[in-house]
Structure formats: C-alpha cells, structure tokens
Amino acid sequence: MEYLEGEDLMELITREGALPSSRVADIGVQVSAALSAAQTRGRPLRNR
C-alpha cells in the first residue's frame, strides 16, 4: 500500500478536541471500507 501524507487521527483530535458522533461514525465507515478493500486485494493486515 502506498503512503499518503495527511493528518492522523491523534492530530485531528488534538487540534479539534472531542469530535461529534456523526464525524466519528464517518471516520469509522472510512476505516472499515479501507480495511475491506485491503483484505479483498489480499494485502496482509498487521499492527505496528
């Protein structure tokens, strides 16, 4: 997988504080979609 520049979740929360539940749900949907796509392509998923 390629590396994408951008703000990580910790930086977002530090900058904005507590996020509204709708934003948290949207982030969750994006993470789920990314994990599903990676698994479909046969990419190994691992923790750092």
PDB file with SEQRES, HELIX, SHEET and CRYST1 records, atoms N, CA, C and O in Angstrom:
SEQRES   1 A   48  MET GLU TYR LEU GLU GLY GLU ASP LEU MET GLU LEU ILE          
SEQRES   2 A   48  THR ARG GLU GLY ALA LEU PRO SER SER ARG VAL ALA ASP          
SEQRES   3 A   48  ILE GLY VAL GLN VAL SER ALA ALA LEU SER ALA ALA GLN          
SEQRES   4 A   48  THR ARG GLY ARG PRO LEU ARG ASN ARG                          
HELIX    1 AA1 LEU A    9  GLU A   16  1                                   8    
HELIX    2 AA2 SER A   21  THR A   40  1                                  20    
CRYST1    1.000    1.000    1.000  90.00  90.00  90.00 P 1           1          
ATOM      1  N   MET A   1       0.843  -1.178   0.000  1.00  0.00           N  
ATOM      2  CA  MET A   1       0.000   0.000   0.000  1.00  0.00           C  
ATOM      3  C   MET A   1       0.886   1.238   0.000  1.00  0.00           C  
ATOM      4  O   MET A   1       1.962   1.252   0.597  1.00  0.00           O  
ATOM      5  N   GLU A   2       0.428   2.239  -0.657  1.00  0.00           N  
ATOM      6  CA  GLU A   2       1.211   3.464  -0.727  1.00  0.00           C  
ATOM      7  C   GLU A   2       0.995   4.319   0.517  1.00  0.00           C  
ATOM      8  O   GLU A   2      -0.045   4.242   1.171  1.00  0.00           O  
ATOM      9  N   TYR A   3       1.994   5.132   0.827  1.00  0.00           N  
ATOM     10  CA  TYR A   3       1.902   6.047   1.954  1.00  0.00           C  
ATOM     11  C   TYR A   3       1.227   7.325   1.487  1.00  0.00           C  
ATOM     12  O   TYR A   3       1.591   7.888   0.455  1.00  0.00           O  
ATOM     13  N   LEU A   4       0.264   7.769   2.235  1.00  0.00           N  
ATOM     14  CA  LEU A   4      -0.423   9.017   1.917  1.00  0.00           C  
ATOM     15  C   LEU A   4      -0.128  10.046   2.996  1.00  0.00           C  
ATOM     16  O   LEU A   4      -0.294   9.776   4.185  1.00  0.00           O  
ATOM     17  N   GLU A   5       0.304  11.208   2.581  1.00  0.00           N  
ATOM     18  CA  GLU A   5       0.544  12.303   3.517  1.00  0.00           C  
ATOM     19  C   GLU A   5      -0.793  12.777   4.066  1.00  0.00           C  
ATOM     20  O   GLU A   5      -1.807  12.761   3.367  1.00  0.00           O  
ATOM     21  N   GLY A   6      -0.783  13.191   5.309  1.00  0.00           N  
ATOM     22  CA  GLY A   6      -2.001  13.756   5.869  1.00  0.00           C  
ATOM     23  C   GLY A   6      -1.990  13.696   7.382  1.00  0.00           C  
ATOM     24  O   GLY A   6      -1.052  13.192   8.000  1.00  0.00           O  
ATOM     25  N   GLU A   7      -3.030  14.212   7.950  1.00  0.00           N  
ATOM     26  CA  GLU A   7      -3.190  14.276   9.393  1.00  0.00           C  
ATOM     27  C   GLU A   7      -3.710  12.944   9.920  1.00  0.00           C  
ATOM     28  O   GLU A   7      -4.650  12.381   9.359  1.00  0.00           O  
ATOM     29  N   ASP A   8      -3.108  12.436  10.995  1.00  0.00           N  
ATOM     30  CA  ASP A   8      -3.622  11.202  11.561  1.00  0.00           C  
ATOM     31  C   ASP A   8      -4.711  11.529  12.595  1.00  0.00           C  
ATOM     32  O   ASP A   8      -4.944  12.689  12.932  1.00  0.00           O  
ATOM     33  N   LEU A   9      -5.352  10.493  13.074  1.00  0.00           N  
ATOM     34  CA  LEU A   9      -6.490  10.674  13.972  1.00  0.00           C  
ATOM     35  C   LEU A   9      -6.089  11.390  15.261  1.00  0.00           C  
ATOM     36  O   LEU A   9      -6.839  12.235  15.751  1.00  0.00           O  
ATOM     37  N   MET A  10      -4.930  11.069  15.812  1.00  0.00           N  
ATOM     38  CA  MET A  10      -4.474  11.725  17.040  1.00  0.00           C  
ATOM     39  C   MET A  10      -4.282  13.223  16.817  1.00  0.00           C  
ATOM     40  O   MET A  10      -4.656  14.031  17.668  1.00  0.00           O  
ATOM     41  N   GLU A  11      -3.709  13.590  15.693  1.00  0.00           N  
ATOM     42  CA  GLU A  11      -3.519  15.010  15.378  1.00  0.00           C  
ATOM     43  C   GLU A  11      -4.860  15.718  15.233  1.00  0.00           C  
ATOM     44  O   GLU A  11      -5.024  16.847  15.695  1.00  0.00           O  
ATOM     45  N   LEU A  12      -5.814  15.057  14.594  1.00  0.00           N  
ATOM     46  CA  LEU A  12      -7.149  15.637  14.416  1.00  0.00           C  
ATOM     47  C   LEU A  12      -7.821  15.893  15.760  1.00  0.00           C  
ATOM     48  O   LEU A  12      -8.374  16.969  15.990  1.00  0.00           O  
ATOM     49  N   ILE A  13      -7.770  14.905  16.645  1.00  0.00           N  
ATOM     50  CA  ILE A  13      -8.409  15.041  17.954  1.00  0.00           C  
ATOM     51  C   ILE A  13      -7.688  16.101  18.795  1.00  0.00           C  
ATOM     52  O   ILE A  13      -8.334  16.863  19.515  1.00  0.00           O  
ATOM     53  N   THR A  14      -6.374  16.152  18.708  1.00  0.00           N  
ATOM     54  CA  THR A  14      -5.610  17.169  19.443  1.00  0.00           C  
ATOM     55  C   THR A  14      -5.989  18.563  18.951  1.00  0.00           C  
ATOM     56  O   THR A  14      -6.136  19.489  19.748  1.00  0.00           O  
ATOM     57  N   ARG A  15      -6.145  18.707  17.653  1.00  0.00           N  
ATOM     58  CA  ARG A  15      -6.461  20.013  17.072  1.00  0.00           C  
ATOM     59  C   ARG A  15      -7.901  20.425  17.344  1.00  0.00           C  
ATOM     60  O   ARG A  15      -8.162  21.576  17.692  1.00  0.00           O  
ATOM     61  N   GLU A  16      -8.844  19.486  17.187  1.00  0.00           N  
ATOM     62  CA  GLU A  16     -10.264  19.829  17.258  1.00  0.00           C  
ATOM     63  C   GLU A  16     -10.937  19.471  18.577  1.00  0.00           C  
ATOM     64  O   GLU A  16     -12.036  19.949  18.857  1.00  0.00           O  
ATOM     65  N   GLY A  17     -10.293  18.636  19.394  1.00  0.00           N  
ATOM     66  CA  GLY A  17     -10.932  18.182  20.622  1.00  0.00           C  
ATOM     67  C   GLY A  17     -11.931  17.077  20.306  1.00  0.00           C  
ATOM     68  O   GLY A  17     -11.843  16.404  19.279  1.00  0.00           O  
ATOM     69  N   ALA A  18     -12.877  16.912  21.214  1.00  0.00           N  
ATOM     70  CA  ALA A  18     -13.885  15.858  21.032  1.00  0.00           C  
ATOM     71  C   ALA A  18     -14.629  16.061  19.713  1.00  0.00           C  
ATOM     72  O   ALA A  18     -15.038  17.173  19.379  1.00  0.00           O  
ATOM     73  N   LEU A  19     -14.793  14.977  18.981  1.00  0.00           N  
ATOM     74  CA  LEU A  19     -15.469  15.046  17.684  1.00  0.00           C  
ATOM     75  C   LEU A  19     -16.945  14.702  17.844  1.00  0.00           C  
ATOM     76  O   LEU A  19     -17.307  13.880  18.686  1.00  0.00           O  
ATOM     77  N   PRO A  20     -17.795  15.329  17.035  1.00  0.00           N  
ATOM     78  CA  PRO A  20     -19.218  14.971  17.065  1.00  0.00           C  
ATOM     79  C   PRO A  20     -19.413  13.512  16.631  1.00  0.00           C  
ATOM     80  O   PRO A  20     -18.639  12.980  15.835  1.00  0.00           O  
ATOM     81  N   SER A  21     -20.442  12.889  17.161  1.00  0.00           N  
ATOM     82  CA  SER A  21     -20.678  11.468  16.866  1.00  0.00           C  
ATOM     83  C   SER A  21     -20.828  11.211  15.368  1.00  0.00           C  
ATOM     84  O   SER A  21     -20.433  10.150  14.886  1.00  0.00           O  
ATOM     85  N   SER A  22     -21.383  12.148  14.636  1.00  0.00           N  
ATOM     86  CA  SER A  22     -21.537  11.952  13.187  1.00  0.00           C  
ATOM     87  C   SER A  22     -20.166  11.897  12.501  1.00  0.00           C  
ATOM     88  O   SER A  22     -19.980  11.142  11.547  1.00  0.00           O  
ATOM     89  N   ARG A  23     -19.221  12.686  12.982  1.00  0.00           N  
ATOM     90  CA  ARG A  23     -17.860  12.672  12.418  1.00  0.00           C  
ATOM     91  C   ARG A  23     -17.153  11.370  12.769  1.00  0.00           C  
ATOM     92  O   ARG A  23     -16.464  10.785  11.933  1.00  0.00           O  
ATOM     93  N   VAL A  24     -17.325  10.923  14.001  1.00  0.00           N  
ATOM     94  CA  VAL A  24     -16.732   9.645  14.428  1.00  0.00           C  
ATOM     95  C   VAL A  24     -17.289   8.498  13.581  1.00  0.00           C  
ATOM     96  O   VAL A  24     -16.543   7.620  13.148  1.00  0.00           O  
ATOM     97  N   ALA A  25     -18.594   8.513  13.351  1.00  0.00           N  
ATOM     98  CA  ALA A  25     -19.221   7.466  12.531  1.00  0.00           C  
ATOM     99  C   ALA A  25     -18.673   7.505  11.106  1.00  0.00           C  
ATOM    100  O   ALA A  25     -18.423   6.454  10.514  1.00  0.00           O  
ATOM    101  N   ASP A  26     -18.485   8.693  10.553  1.00  0.00           N  
ATOM    102  CA  ASP A  26     -17.950   8.830   9.203  1.00  0.00           C  
ATOM    103  C   ASP A  26     -16.524   8.280   9.123  1.00  0.00           C  
ATOM    104  O   ASP A  26     -16.174   7.589   8.166  1.00  0.00           O  
ATOM    105  N   ILE A  27     -15.714   8.585  10.121  1.00  0.00           N  
ATOM    106  CA  ILE A  27     -14.344   8.064  10.156  1.00  0.00           C  
ATOM    107  C   ILE A  27     -14.371   6.537  10.255  1.00  0.00           C  
ATOM    108  O   ILE A  27     -13.589   5.857   9.590  1.00  0.00           O  
ATOM    109  N   GLY A  28     -15.265   6.004  11.078  1.00  0.00           N  
ATOM    110  CA  GLY A  28     -15.397   4.554  11.205  1.00  0.00           C  
ATOM    111  C   GLY A  28     -15.757   3.888   9.890  1.00  0.00           C  
ATOM    112  O   GLY A  28     -15.221   2.830   9.561  1.00  0.00           O  
ATOM    113  N   VAL A  29     -16.656   4.495   9.142  1.00  0.00           N  
ATOM    114  CA  VAL A  29     -17.050   3.961   7.828  1.00  0.00           C  
ATOM    115  C   VAL A  29     -15.850   3.965   6.880  1.00  0.00           C  
ATOM    116  O   VAL A  29     -15.636   3.005   6.139  1.00  0.00           O  
ATOM    117  N   GLN A  30     -15.070   5.047   6.906  1.00  0.00           N  
ATOM    118  CA  GLN A  30     -13.894   5.125   6.037  1.00  0.00           C  
ATOM    119  C   GLN A  30     -12.854   4.070   6.395  1.00  0.00           C  
ATOM    120  O   GLN A  30     -12.275   3.442   5.509  1.00  0.00           O  
ATOM    121  N   VAL A  31     -12.615   3.876   7.682  1.00  0.00           N  
ATOM    122  CA  VAL A  31     -11.653   2.863   8.128  1.00  0.00           C  
ATOM    123  C   VAL A  31     -12.135   1.470   7.724  1.00  0.00           C  
ATOM    124  O   VAL A  31     -11.351   0.661   7.227  1.00  0.00           O  
ATOM    125  N   SER A  32     -13.413   1.190   7.934  1.00  0.00           N  
ATOM    126  CA  SER A  32     -13.973  -0.120   7.566  1.00  0.00           C  
ATOM    127  C   SER A  32     -13.848  -0.374   6.069  1.00  0.00           C  
ATOM    128  O   SER A  32     -13.503  -1.480   5.652  1.00  0.00           O  
ATOM    129  N   ALA A  33     -14.126   0.637   5.268  1.00  0.00           N  
ATOM    130  CA  ALA A  33     -14.022   0.487   3.814  1.00  0.00           C  
ATOM    131  C   ALA A  33     -12.575   0.233   3.394  1.00  0.00           C  
ATOM    132  O   ALA A  33     -12.318  -0.586   2.512  1.00  0.00           O  
ATOM    133  N   ALA A  34     -11.633   0.933   4.026  1.00  0.00           N  
ATOM    134  CA  ALA A  34     -10.221   0.742   3.689  1.00  0.00           C  
ATOM    135  C   ALA A  34      -9.751  -0.661   4.065  1.00  0.00           C  
ATOM    136  O   ALA A  34      -9.044  -1.306   3.291  1.00  0.00           O  
ATOM    137  N   LEU A  35     -10.141  -1.137   5.248  1.00  0.00           N  
ATOM    138  CA  LEU A  35      -9.760  -2.490   5.662  1.00  0.00           C  
ATOM    139  C   LEU A  35     -10.375  -3.549   4.762  1.00  0.00           C  
ATOM    140  O   LEU A  35      -9.728  -4.542   4.429  1.00  0.00           O  
ATOM    141  N   SER A  36     -11.618  -3.337   4.372  1.00  0.00           N  
ATOM    142  CA  SER A  36     -12.289  -4.277   3.477  1.00  0.00           C  
ATOM    143  C   SER A  36     -11.592  -4.326   2.119  1.00  0.00           C  
ATOM    144  O   SER A  36     -11.377  -5.403   1.564  1.00  0.00           O  
ATOM    145  N   ALA A  37     -11.243  -3.162   1.593  1.00  0.00           N  
ATOM    146  CA  ALA A  37     -10.553  -3.104   0.297  1.00  0.00           C  
ATOM    147  C   ALA A  37      -9.197  -3.782   0.374  1.00  0.00           C  
ATOM    148  O   ALA A  37      -8.812  -4.510  -0.541  1.00  0.00           O  
ATOM    149  N   ALA A  38      -8.468  -3.549   1.467  1.00  0.00           N  
ATOM    150  CA  ALA A  38      -7.154  -4.176   1.622  1.00  0.00           C  
ATOM    151  C   ALA A  38      -7.281  -5.691   1.706  1.00  0.00           C  
ATOM    152  O   ALA A  38      -6.482  -6.418   1.115  1.00  0.00           O  
ATOM    153  N   GLN A  39      -8.273  -6.163   2.433  1.00  0.00           N  
ATOM    154  CA  GLN A  39      -8.464  -7.608   2.576  1.00  0.00           C  
ATOM    155  C   GLN A  39      -8.876  -8.228   1.242  1.00  0.00           C  
ATOM    156  O   GLN A  39      -8.422  -9.320   0.899  1.00  0.00           O  
ATOM    157  N   THR A  40      -9.725  -7.544   0.497  1.00  0.00           N  
ATOM    158  CA  THR A  40     -10.177  -8.042  -0.802  1.00  0.00           C  
ATOM    159  C   THR A  40      -9.003  -8.189  -1.769  1.00  0.00           C  
ATOM    160  O   THR A  40      -8.974  -9.115  -2.579  1.00  0.00           O  
ATOM    161  N   ARG A  41      -8.047  -7.285  -1.681  1.00  0.00           N  
ATOM    162  CA  ARG A  41      -6.875  -7.339  -2.553  1.00  0.00           C  
ATOM    163  C   ARG A  41      -5.821  -8.311  -2.054  1.00  0.00           C  
ATOM    164  O   ARG A  41      -4.785  -8.489  -2.694  1.00  0.00           O  
ATOM    165  N   GLY A  42      -6.078  -8.944  -0.911  1.00  0.00           N  
ATOM    166  CA  GLY A  42      -5.139  -9.909  -0.394  1.00  0.00           C  
ATOM    167  C   GLY A  42      -3.949  -9.282   0.310  1.00  0.00           C  
ATOM    168  O   GLY A  42      -2.932  -9.943   0.516  1.00  0.00           O  
ATOM    169  N   ARG A  43      -4.064  -8.023   0.677  1.00  0.00           N  
ATOM    170  CA  ARG A  43      -2.969  -7.355   1.387  1.00  0.00           C  
ATOM    171  C   ARG A  43      -2.944  -7.827   2.831  1.00  0.00           C  
ATOM    172  O   ARG A  43      -3.989  -7.879   3.479  1.00  0.00           O  
ATOM    173  N   PRO A  44      -1.792  -8.165   3.335  1.00  0.00           N  
ATOM    174  CA  PRO A  44      -1.719  -8.575   4.746  1.00  0.00           C  
ATOM    175  C   PRO A  44      -1.971  -7.377   5.659  1.00  0.00           C  
ATOM    176  O   PRO A  44      -1.446  -6.287   5.434  1.00  0.00           O  
ATOM    177  N   LEU A  45      -2.771  -7.596   6.677  1.00  0.00           N  
ATOM    178  CA  LEU A  45      -3.039  -6.549   7.643  1.00  0.00           C  
ATOM    179  C   LEU A  45      -2.244  -6.873   8.894  1.00  0.00           C  
ATOM    180  O   LEU A  45      -2.272  -8.005   9.377  1.00  0.00           O  
ATOM    181  N   ARG A  46      -1.548  -5.901   9.410  1.00  0.00           N  
ATOM    182  CA  ARG A  46      -0.736  -6.145  10.601  1.00  0.00           C  
ATOM    183  C   ARG A  46      -0.684  -4.888  11.458  1.00  0.00           C  
ATOM    184  O   ARG A  46      -0.890  -3.772  10.981  1.00  0.00           O  
ATOM    185  N   ASN A  47      -0.409  -5.101  12.708  1.00  0.00           N  
ATOM    186  CA  ASN A  47      -0.246  -3.988  13.645  1.00  0.00           C  
ATOM    187  C   ASN A  47       1.210  -3.577  13.679  1.00  0.00           C  
ATOM    188  O   ASN A  47       2.105  -4.384  13.428  1.00  0.00           O  
ATOM    189  N   ARG A  48       1.431  -2.332  13.987  1.00  0.00           N  
ATOM    190  CA  ARG A  48       2.806  -1.870  14.135  1.00  0.00           C  
ATOM    191  C   ARG A  48       3.209  -1.945  15.562  1.00  0.00           C  
ATOM    192  O   ARG A  48       4.340  -1.599  15.903  1.00  0.00           O  
TER     193      ARG A  48                                                      
END                                                                             
